[in-house]
Amino acid sequence: MGWGFVVGTAMLLNMLVAGLLGTVIPLGMKAFRLDPAIASGVFLTTFTDMLG
């Protein structure tokens, strides 16, 4: 049960962070008048890999 809880919690947190960043990064880029479709995927993948 211990490992399953740890892995499940890590996966849940990683999905929550990815969802949050997937929303915040394009909005932030739009605030700086940048095209969110061009670089959001790169930033999202980088941050999710670093934090996950």
SULHU-V61359 format. One record per helix or strand of 3 or more residues. SS is the DSSP state (helix for helix, strand for strand). FROM is the first residue (numbers start at 0). TO is the last residue. If there is no record, write none. Layout:
BEGIN
SS:FROM:TO, SS:FROM:TO
END
This chain:
BEGIN
helix:1:30, helix:35:50
END
